[in-house]
Amino acid sequence: MKYLQLILMLFIITSCKGQDDNVDLNTTWYEIKKQGNNYSIVDCGYEGEWFKIVNDSIYDHGIMEDSKFKIDRIVRKENSVSLYINKKEEYNITWIDRKRGIIKKTSDLEGNNSKYYVRKSNLNNIKHVKGTNKDCITSEDFNETKKISTNDKLSYSANGTWKLNCEEEVANISIKGKNAFLVVLFNQIYIEMVETKRYDFEKGIAYKLKEIPDDLGTYGIKLDWKEYVNDKPIAYIKIIDDNTINFYWYGFYNKKTNKREMTECQFNQDSNEKDIVLKKCSE
């Protein structure tokens, strides 16, 4: 019965009136790279990432491993579809260009990082470009990954205090082991976070709110903190090198409303750039 309900829900999604084109998720989607308004397939000499939806299942092909998930439930929004593989983790699919068959996929399994994909039937319309060492996994990377798989552990650390500008900025994140301290909003919200998951393929670490903070200003004290303490990641870092990380702030997840709140932090306010790049200021 549940299988039939999922098929029916997908059929409703693909047949819904008011959409510019029929939405067909039951196909294979291939990863593409976005540069400005252009999209391309990066040719690295090996099979790239793709995922496939077949009725109530998702087949996810990564560079190093494959996964299969059963769809637990489907939530349809205005221009997106959320495919939940359990009560919390989801594949959120948003249409970017229906005519060209391009979507954006955001997954809790990948630290809520967004990637772009093209529908199989539109694959030949996407330009192919030769990948560089920055885009592709080299033989050295592959051998190192094999070692990691054998040892079942990859050692990397972001310990230290990180800022946009070590000389001037007050916003910072301090990391020690699996714990992190973050200035969300200067003079208002200071929180402690705890590591929740690592993504070894890009040296990424996801963090969730550890507890209701004590150090709050007049604005911060009004927020619904008891609903924010849950297992949803609120921040993500990607280690670039020993002195540089990329920082992503998702906002607090309200488990009652199932929505993100406070989706900008002090780093966003202090930076004019879309991507938050932090420098290590002290150990």
N, C-alpha and C positions, 0 to 999 in steps of 0.2 A: 504493500500500500504506500509506504513512504517513497519507494522508487517511482511509482506512478505519479505521486504528487510532485516530485522533483521534476519529472519530465513535463508535467502539465505546467509548472511554474516557468520552466525554460521556454515552453511553447508560447505562453502568454507574453513573456519578454520579447520573443522574436516576432510576435504578431500585434504588439501594442499599437493602437492608433495614436497619431500625433507625433510619431517619430518621422524623421526625414527619410530614413531608409529602414528596411527590415533589419533587425539586429539578430545576427546568428552567432552565438557564442560557441556552438558545437562545431569546432574546427581546430586547426593547429595555428598557433601564433608564434611568429619568429621575432627574436629581439632585434631592434634597430637602434641606431644612435641618432640623437637629436643635436643638431648644430644650428642655432638660430631657428629659422622656419623650415630648414631642410632636414631630411631624414636619409640615412644611408645604412647599408649592411656592411659591417666591417669583416673583411675576409682575412682570417688569421691562419688559414690552412688546415683548420679542423672544424668540426661541427660546433656551431654556436649554441646559445641557449634558446630553448623554445618550451612552450607548454601547450597541452592539448586538452580540450574539454570534450568528454564523451558522456552524454546524458548525466549520470550522477557521480562522475569521477573526473579528477584532474590528474593528468600525467605531466610531471615537471621534469624537464631534461636540463640539468646544469652542466657546467664544464667538467666537473669532477664526479658528479653522482646524479642518479635519477631517483625521483620520489613519486609516489602515488598516494592520492588522498581521496576519500569519499566526501562528497558534498553533504553537509549536515542540514543546511538551510540556505535559502536565498532571500536577500533583502534588496528590493529594487528602489532606487532613488531617481531623482529627476533626470540625470544624465549619466548614471553609473549603476553598476550592479555589484553587490557584495556577495561573494560565495564563501560561506563559512564552512571550514573543515572540522571545526569543533565549536564549543560554546564561545570561544574568545578569538581564535585566530582566523583570519579571513584573507581572501584575494579580492581586493577592490579594483574593479575595472571601470575606467572612465573613457568615454569616446572622445578622441581628439579630432578625427576627421573620418566621418562615416563613409564618404565617397571613396577615399583612398584606403579605407580599411585599417586605420591606425588607432590604437588604444594606448592608454597609460595604465600600467598595473602597479599597484602598491600592495605589498604583502607584509604582514607581521613577521613572517618567517625570514624576511630579509631586512629586518630592522626598520620597516616602513619606508625603505628607499624606493623611489619610483623608477620604473623602467618602461621603455616604449616598445611596442610590438606591432607587427603588421600581419593581417590575415593572410592565410596561405594563398588564397585566390588572387591577392594583390601583390604577391611577393615579387613577381617579375617587373613590377612598375617601380621598384625601389632601386636606387643607384648602389652599385657595389664599389667599395673602396678598399685598397690594400691596407691592412692593419699595421701599426707600428708596435714597438716593444711596450709602449705605454698602454696600447689597447689590448694586446694579446698576452697569453701565457707562453713563455719561452720554455725550451726543453729543460733549462735549469730550474724554472719555477715548477715544472711538472715533477721533476725528480725530487725537489724539496717537498712538494705536496705529498708524494708517495712516502717520504720519510715521516711526514706529519701523520699520515694515515696509519703507518706502522706503529709509531709511538703513541698515537691517539692523543697527542697533545701538541699545541703550538704555543711557544712562549713569546709573548709580547706584552708590553706594559706602557701605560700612559701616565704613570705616576709623576706628579708635579703640579705646579700651578700654571694655568694657561690663560692668556689674555689676547685681545686684539692688538694691543699695543702695550708693551711691558712698562713703558715710561709714564703713560697717562691714564689709561682706562681703569675704572673701578670694577667693571664687570669681570668676573673670573670664574673658572671652575678649577677646583683643587681635587686631585684624584690620588687616592692611596689604596692600593690593593683593589678590592671589589667595592669600595665605598667612594663616594664623590660628594663634594660640597659645591653648591651652585648659587650664585647671585642671580636670581630670576628677575628681580626688580629692585634697584638700589633704594635702600632705606625703607623697603616695604616687605620683600619676600626673599628669605634665605632658606634654602632647603638642603636636606641630605638625601642622597640617592644611593641605590645599591644596584650593582651589576645583575642583570637578569639573563642575558644571553650573549654569546660571542659568535661572530661570523668570520671564521678563519680565512675565508677566501679573499677578504679585503681588509683584514685586521680591524674589524668593526666591533664595537661594544655597545649594547643597548642597556639603558638604565631605567629603573622605575622609582617612584617616590618611596622612600624608606618608611617615613612616619609623618604624622602631623607636625609641622615645624613649630618651634617655640618663638623664634625671632621673626615677628610679624609687625608691620606698621598698621596704620588705621585703615588702609585699603585692603591689605593682605588678610587681615583678621576677619573680613566679611565674606571671604570665599568659602565654598562648601567643602572643606578639607576632608571630612570623613568619607565623602564620595570619591575623593581623589586617590585614596590609599587602596591600590589594587595592583594587579600584575601587568597592566598595560604599560609599555615603555613610554616614557615622556621625553627622553633625550637619547641621542645616538652620536657616537664619535667614530671617526675613521682615521686610523693612524697613517699619516703620509710618510713621515720619517721621525727620527728621534726628537726633533724640535718643532714639528708641525702636525696639527690634526685638523680635520674638518669637523665642525660641530653642527648638529641638527637638533632643533628644538621643535617638538611636536605639540606641546601644550599638555595641560593636565587632562586626564580622561575621567569624565564624570560617569561613574558606573550606573547611576540612576537614569540619566538622560541619554547615555550612549553617545555623548558628543565631547569633542575637544574644547577646552576653555583655556583662556590665557595663552593664545597661540603665538604671542610675541614675547620675547624675553629681552633683557637688557642688551644682550649682544646684537639683536635685531635693530634695536633703537640706536645703538652706537655705530653701527656699520652702514655704509651706503651701498654695500655689495650684497648681491643675492646669496652668495655662498659665504658662510662664516668660516674663516680660516684663522685658527688660533696658534700663537707661538708660545713655546715653553719659556716661562720667566724665572722659575726656580724649581728645584727638585722637591 
